[in-house]
Amino acid sequence: MTKVIKIFSILVFVSVIFIFTNSFSYSDTTPTPTPTPDNSQIIDLQNKISGLESTISNLQSQEKTLSSQIAIMDNQIKLTEYQIQSTEEQITSLTLDIDTATKKITSLQGALNSSIAVLINRIVATYEIGTIQPIQVLLTSGSASDFLQRLNYLKLAQEHDKQLIYDTQQAKVDYSNQKTIFENEKKQVELLNQQLQAYTAQLDQEKQAKQDLLTQTQGSEATYQSLLAQAQAQLAGFSSFVTNQGGASILSGQTVCDSWGCYYNQRDSQWGNMLINGQSGYSMAEYGCLITSVAMVASHMGHKDILPSTIAGSQNSNFAVGTALLKFSIDVNGTSITRNEIGTSANAIPNTITQPIIVGISYDGGPIADHFVVLTGGSNGNYTMDDPFVPNGHEVPFTDHYSLSSIVEVETVSM
């Protein structure tokens, strides 16, 4: 019976120590550092990226010419190429780190298993020695010197056991730290791969934008300046309209979708502060009437995935000579959208509207449209519209806000 109790006590003691080593919380939880490859290439690329960003900023502050725009595009393309290289270098570096961490984890797992096995054997031996009473040690000792020597051996064995427990705990901490490093670096690689894909797509768009600019202008500075002047005049008209309306404060809760499609407001908080084509000073709230009108017509034609923000943030080639003015033919989410001008006055509007019509309004009486709205229905001059600027401008009478004589542009949309 005594022997059974003794064995049971040993097993309980071993179990407690084993659980203790598996739940141990060591005070020094700093992850074990993993050596990293030489990052001089990454640092060099980052310096080149910073230099190009400065160059692009300086070019953007200069007078707009075809040559300056090409220079900006060339530098932007080179910048994106450097960003791709830097990302690839970081992925390579992290991949090496992950390989090192994997090897360390395997090694530490073996060391930990070995330490636990040794520790269990030592616990059993220590327990057995610990059950011997001092009187038994004395009676079995040949002399007083022998007795003291045996007690000293016992003390040394206990000190060794304490160190073994510490080493086992430390091995567990190192193993846990390497696992943490491994998991964190795996996540970083995943994020960098996503970033690499984005940069690659951006590079393709930038190269296409340069080609589109050359195509639009046919490489002619005079053509570029003419197109630029037209775009700037149109955008100035948008700004003038907004100023006359008292400004473009941000609104909320404007979107309304029904069987016709969706009504969007350019000032909606979902995209009102968004810059069109990334152009500083050209927000959707102020300059987004045409973009928002096109998005509303797209929703009517079954493309509710094309929001005003989708168009505003689409590729540079959708905008006239790199400005914030939308071109007549654009491509968004793989869908081609073309605006076809069918007239320059209300006389071009069909007697009965069966398909949405985009109309440009000259608020100041000039030949250029200052604002665009969508005519959604009606006949013989009594039309309903979706106005992208006025609050809750869904299905309101056109003539409640504008006169038919103010219409200077009439467009249909094909997709």
Secondary structure, 3 states (H helix, E strand, C coil): CHHHHHHHHHHHHHHHHHHHHHCCCCCCCCCCCCCCCCCHHHHHHHHHHHHHHHHHHHHHCCCCCHHHHHHHHHHHHHHHHHHHHHHHHHHHHHHHHHHHHHHHHHHHHHHHHHHHHHHHHHHHHHHHHHCCCHHHHHHHCCCHHHHHHHHHHHHHHHHHHHHHHHHHHHHHHHHHHHHHHHHHHHHHHHHHHHHHHHHHHHHHHHHHHHHHHHHHHCCCHHHHHHHHHHHHHHHHHHHHHHHHCCCCCCECCCCEECCCCEECCCCECCCCCCEHHHCCCCEHHHHCHHHHHHHHHHHHCCCCCCCHHHHHCCCHHHEHHHCCCECCEEEECCEEEEEEEEECCHHHCCCECCCCEEEEECCCCCCCCCEEEEEEEEECCEEEEECCCCCCCCCEEHHHCCCHHHEEEEEEEEC
